[in-house]
Amino acid sequence: WFDKETGLLNQEELPIPEMGSSVVTKFRDYKDVGGVKQAHRIEQEGMMPFTIEYTAVRHNVDDIPEDTFDVPQGVE
């Protein structure tokens, strides 16, 4: 579902046929982040409901250490 006025994604529904149900995810609290509208609250309804609330979102930052995404030793 998209907002008619803003064009922003408000909600999506993912069917889960094996369970005979679906998962609904809602996107809320859009804020401008570097010229991009970014949802700062994501709510999921369904079998495993949860809410994610972002306090800060940054795009294209240069201060992330090089080794942040290195695969740990012992993991293949």
N, C-alpha and C positions, 0 to 999 in steps of 0.2 A: 504494500500500500504506500502510495506517495501522496504528499500534501499537494493539493491542486495549486495553491498560491506560490509555495516556495520550491516545489519539485523535490523536496528532501524525503528520503525514505523514512516512513513512520513505523512500519511494521512489516514483518514477513512471516509466512507460515510454511513450515516444512513437514509434509506428510510422512508418517512412519507407518507404512502398511503392515509391517510385521506385528506392530503393537495395536493396530486399529485406531490410532490416534494421530495427533500432530503436535509439533512444538511451535509456539508462537514467540517471536522475538520482537520487542518494541524498542525503538530508538528515540531517545528523548534528550532534552537540554542541549540543543545544538549551539555551539559557540564558534566564532571565527578563529582559526588557528593558521596564521600565515597566509591569509586569503582563501582558506579552504574551510567550509563548514564541517565541523566534526561533532558527532554525537558524544556527549560526555556522560550519558547514562544509558545503559543497555539492560533491559529486563527480559528474562526468559521465563515463560510459563510452560507448564507441562509436567512430565514425570519428575524432572530434576530442576525445579525453579531456582533462579539465582538472579542477582543484580550486580552489575559492574558499574562503578562510578569512578570516573577519571578525575583526578585533581589537577593534573597537568598533562598536556599533550604537546609534543614538539616534533616538527618535521625537519629532515635534512640537517641534523646536528653533527658537528665535527668533534664533540668532546666525549664520544664513546670509545673506551679503550679498545685497541686492536684485537685483544684476545677474548673479548666478551662472548663471541659466538664460536669459539674453538670447541671442538668435541673433547670432552674430558678423557683422560687416559683410561684405558680399560673398557671403553665403549666403542663398539664397532658398528 
